Amino acid sequence: MAGTCSFTIAAGVIAVAVATAVGGCASPAPAGSHPAALPDNAIGNNDMQFDTNRKPVLAAGSECSGFTAKVRAAAAVADKTAATPMEPGHGCWAADGHDGMVSIVTTATAFGKFWRRGYPDDDGSGLTASIVDAGTAQSFERFVLDHRYYGVRAGSQWTAGLSSGLTKTACMVVVDTGSAQPLLVDLTQQVPHGDPATGTVAGLCATTEQVARAVLDEQDPGGGSRVP
């Protein structure tokens, strides 16, 4: 990951990063529809306006089709593990191999609300399990993915009630695909408190970003946040 900087907004610190591509590239976009290369300094623009002229990468209700072999490999989800709708017509999740779950959601919340850290816990579907709370997130970063997509990642780690003694780690990555319905990928790990398998927020967010990239490579080849 290159080009990392940070700045302070109000009482919180927002780290801003530019993520560069790792490995192969997506298929070329159709003639006349090449995605714009996004400027690195755009990540500091709190007043950014986002396009909504494209269809969502995955139509709401079709997210389970996003759990392809490539995405499963990135998320450590076994081939035999079922991908299950989270709500009728909205979202999909599967258990991973690290005591957690992976969810892919086409959210109805505008990307600008994620960008400005003003997003709700519920996009109107009743789904809250895949959302890292905006007010309590321990990390919040804007970034540029593969020089084509604006993104936001938010993560937290906490110990659930004294009776359960479980440590939960969660990371949410939301990607602006030029649609009114952004792509949201969330990884959540839940293990007994003190378990050596407990991951870090940074580590989980790195994996979540890899999963989001895998989804985009297959579902949106040649796409981006700014496609004419």
ChimeraX attribute file (.defattr): number of C-alpha atoms within 10 A of each C-alpha:
attribute: neighborCount
match mode: 1-to-1
recipient: residues
	/A:1	11
	/A:2	8
	/A:3	12
	/A:4	12
	/A:5	12
	/A:6	13
	/A:7	10
	/A:8	9
	/A:9	9
	/A:10	6
	/A:11	6
	/A:12	11
	/A:13	14
	/A:14	19
	/A:15	17
	/A:16	22
	/A:17	23
	/A:18	23
	/A:19	21
	/A:20	15
	/A:21	14
	/A:22	10
	/A:23	6
	/A:24	7
	/A:25	11
	/A:26	17
	/A:27	12
	/A:28	12
	/A:29	15
	/A:30	11
	/A:31	6
	/A:32	8
	/A:33	14
	/A:34	16
	/A:35	19
	/A:36	15
	/A:37	15
	/A:38	18
	/A:39	11
	/A:40	16
	/A:41	12
	/A:42	14
	/A:43	22
	/A:44	17
	/A:45	10
	/A:46	12
	/A:47	10
	/A:48	11
	/A:49	10
	/A:50	18
	/A:51	16
	/A:52	18
	/A:53	14
	/A:54	17
	/A:55	13
	/A:56	20
	/A:57	24
	/A:58	22
	/A:59	17
	/A:60	19
	/A:61	17
	/A:62	17
	/A:63	24
	/A:64	22
	/A:65	14
	/A:66	21
	/A:67	24
	/A:68	15
	/A:69	13
	/A:70	16
	/A:71	20
	/A:72	21
	/A:73	16
	/A:74	18
	/A:75	26
	/A:76	17
	/A:77	24
	/A:78	14
	/A:79	12
	/A:80	6
	/A:81	12
	/A:82	13
	/A:83	21
	/A:84	14
	/A:85	19
	/A:86	22
	/A:87	12
	/A:88	10
	/A:89	13
	/A:90	21
	/A:91	26
	/A:92	26
	/A:93	22
	/A:94	23
	/A:95	21
	/A:96	19
	/A:97	13
	/A:98	16
	/A:99	13
	/A:100	17
	/A:101	20
	/A:102	26
	/A:103	26
	/A:104	31
	/A:105	28
	/A:106	23
	/A:107	24
	/A:108	17
	/A:109	17
	/A:110	17
	/A:111	30
	/A:112	19
	/A:113	11
	/A:114	23
	/A:115	27
	/A:116	15
	/A:117	20
	/A:118	13
	/A:119	19
	/A:120	16
	/A:121	17
	/A:122	16
	/A:123	14
	/A:124	11
	/A:125	14
	/A:126	11
	/A:127	16
	/A:128	13
	/A:129	14
	/A:130	26
	/A:131	23
	/A:132	26
	/A:133	20
	/A:134	18
	/A:135	11
	/A:136	11
	/A:137	17
	/A:138	17
	/A:139	20
	/A:140	24
	/A:141	20
	/A:142	26
	/A:143	25
	/A:144	26
	/A:145	24
	/A:146	18
	/A:147	19
	/A:148	23
	/A:149	23
	/A:150	26
	/A:151	27
	/A:152	25
	/A:153	26
	/A:154	26
	/A:155	27
	/A:156	22
	/A:157	20
	/A:158	13
	/A:159	16
	/A:160	14
	/A:161	9
	/A:162	8
	/A:163	6
	/A:164	10
	/A:165	13
	/A:166	18
	/A:167	19
	/A:168	20
	/A:169	24
	/A:170	29
	/A:171	31
	/A:172	28
	/A:173	29
	/A:174	26
	/A:175	28
	/A:176	30
	/A:177	29
	/A:178	24
	/A:179	22
	/A:180	21
	/A:181	24
	/A:182	27
	/A:183	27
	/A:184	24
	/A:185	29
	/A:186	29
	/A:187	28
	/A:188	27
	/A:189	25
	/A:190	22
	/A:191	19
	/A:192	16
	/A:193	17
	/A:194	11
	/A:195	11
	/A:196	8
	/A:197	13
	/A:198	18
	/A:199	18
	/A:200	16
	/A:201	21
	/A:202	16
	/A:203	10
	/A:204	21
	/A:205	24
	/A:206	15
	/A:207	18
	/A:208	27
	/A:209	26
	/A:210	19
	/A:211	26
	/A:212	23
	/A:213	23
	/A:214	23
	/A:215	25
	/A:216	23
	/A:217	18
	/A:218	16
	/A:219	16
	/A:220	18
	/A:221	16
	/A:222	19
	/A:223	25
	/A:224	28
	/A:225	27
	/A:226	23
	/A:227	19
	/A:228	13
